[in-house]
Amino acid sequence: MTNSSTAKAFVAWGMILTAGLLPELASGEGTANWPSFRGSGAAGALEGLDLPERWDAATGQGIRFKLEIPGLGHSSPVIWGDRLFVTTAVSSERDTSFKPGLYGSGEASRDRSVQAWQILCVDKKSGKLLWEKTATQGSPKDKRHVKSSYANSTPATDGEHLVALFGSEGLFCYSTKGEFLWKKDLGRMDVGAYDLPSYEWGGASSPVIYDGKVIVQCDQQRESFLIAVDLRTGRTVWKTPRDELPSWGTPTVYPGKSRAELVTNGSNFIRGYDLATGAELWRLGGSSKITAPTPVYAEGLIIVASGRAPERPIFAIRPGAVGDITLQNGETSNQFVAWNKTRRGGYMPTPLIYRGQLYVLNNDGLLGCYDLRTGTEHFQERVPHRSFGFSASPVAADGRIYLAGEDGLVFVLEAGTQLKVLATNPVGEPLMATPALSDGTLYLRGSRHLFAVGK
């Protein structure tokens, strides 16, 4: 493949957010906690928030607070109780930036300046900075995509611990009060174009916490692996090699009644793993060569999608599988694949399951709506963004869906089987990170500020 054709294949490289459904909420979480990428189980939805339909950051309408965040970061906020956590990479050079928009460039940024990788803790009600810690600093071990940052992975918390992954710089754990607990070197993560290794892009897969373990998916050019470490000590519990290409999706735990399954998106195979041992349980072929969306689940189905042509699949998978469940030629379903679609998957944003419907957003603004149980397509229409498209994943609350766009606009849609835009709300700067929801507030991490939106 030529450099030119590769660049075209990476159109809308919204990278790394982020690089991601209504699973059962963890006991006691209610509407206060948003503990990892797109909340509990990556569901991206809460009820009873009573958010405003319209707001405007320029006038302050509907804005509870606006807090400047130093540096660059595409990671999303996470929340536990009244504390909000966000990561960033602060460059030693002024005016370090990224390039938003829909374009086919695949090269890395020239930014190799000395960085300070930081974790910020904010009072979610007032926007007051409670504490700030520099996890590490120095010259980056890797390049980053021109559309990316050096802080792409969303942190995770269980209310006592806060875990942050900074790619090749390592995995760091603090108490939620800001006390350093441990760090772990996971080695250099060479994540980029699978067919042009010199195109380093940086990682984006985020850590997840489950049953006292921190789980990290490290898919790279060579020696990909999945690792579980003890949350309290950082000690390796298990490490499983993966024959995989670079990927950017976050793993998801499906908490089944008979067994929990760790589900990973990947180019060679979508796979399920045993949480206790890291042993592979099942695998499903047919993905795109670049995978970024995070697996999601609801109503006894696991949804995994990817959006690089030509495959662009959506799979609805039944839990409990064993062995290779890849569809054979001509098949659209089998014992463990309830349904699938091709040329419908999204490239960067993670799908959203909400009130029985599956919503799949692509970088270019094309939004598809499907019946979760059957896969019946209700619509596939373009959200009227200005030009830059979407990298952030959709979230939902109280019958509305929120799409944060790189144009700096948040589209409020009515959930349902027809595309209906209720409002278009500006914040004045690109939105690359997926929003967070908590206690009547929508938190938007822009390129320079954190916005709290509420009545």
Beta strands, then each sheet from edge to edge (+ up, - down):
strand 1: 45-46
strand 2: 63-68
strand 3: 78-80
strand 4: 83-91
strand 5: 115-123
strand 6: 129-138
strand 7: 156-157
strand 8: 161-165
strand 9: 171-175
strand 10: 180-184
strand 11: 208-210
strand 12: 213-218
strand 13: 224-230
strand 14: 236-242
strand 15: 252-255
strand 16: 260-264
strand 17: 270-274
strand 18: 280-284
strand 19: 296-298
strand 20: 301-305
strand 21: 314-317
strand 22: 323-324
strand 23: 337-341
strand 24: 352-354
strand 25: 357-361
strand 26: 366-371
strand 27: 377-382
strand 28: 395-397
strand 29: 400-404
strand 30: 409-414
strand 31: 421-426
strand 32: 436-438
strand 33: 441-445
strand 34: 449-453
sheet 1: 1+ 28+ 29- 30+ 31-
sheet 2: 2+ 34- 33+ 32-
sheet 3: 3+ 4- 5+ 6-
sheet 4: 7+ 8- 9+ 10-
sheet 5: 11+ 12- 13+ 14-
sheet 6: 15+ 16- 17+ 18- 22-
sheet 7: 19+ 20- 21+ 23-
sheet 8: 24+ 25- 26+ 27-
end
